[in-house]
Amino acid sequence: MAKRREGILGCCFGLLATVAAPAQAGYGAFATTSISMDVPIEDAIPARLANPFATAETAQIFRQPVLLAHAILVKALPERDAVVSDVPEEVLLTFNEGVGQEYLALAVVDESGKRVDKHDAHQDFTDHSHLRASVEKLVPGRYMVRYRVLSADGHVVSGKYYFQIQAK
């Protein structure tokens, strides 16, 4: 019984470790052992016990960014509901986070429903939050931009907006 008491209560700042083990010598479900102070602390306690954040699992959790929301369109050129006189050569969409290549779509459609983009939608090589598509020579009129992207959280996000080109 004295060994169990020493393992649970400690003795003279003794370093203690509880080890799950089969019941031995009447100590119940867990056996306890004490570790002598003449052992360097680095050897006495495994890093995962001395620092709970040192385990591979917890380190991986803290290394990953928290992904709680879908990608949000934060900027568009031409802007949403803009009336522009300078004809754009491309449509540029910027999201609040990088988006995936899967399900990537960007189309520009005129008032008659005809696509006027060049079917070349792509992400910027260095910044995956930017999505671009070049467009044909646009004439004055109203245009719809439709997009679909895969958020970092795995959900597909789609939307549309309009802009207008006026004659100079």
Secondary structure, DSSP 4 states (H G I P E B T S, - for coil): -HHHHHHHH-STT-EEEEE-----TT--S-EEEEE-TTS-HHHHS-HHHH-GGGSHHHHHHHHSPP--S---EEEEESPTT-EESSPPSEEEEEESS--EEEEEEEEEE-TTS-B-B-S--EE-SS-TTEEEEEB--PPSEEEEEEEEEE-TTS-EEEEEEEEEE---
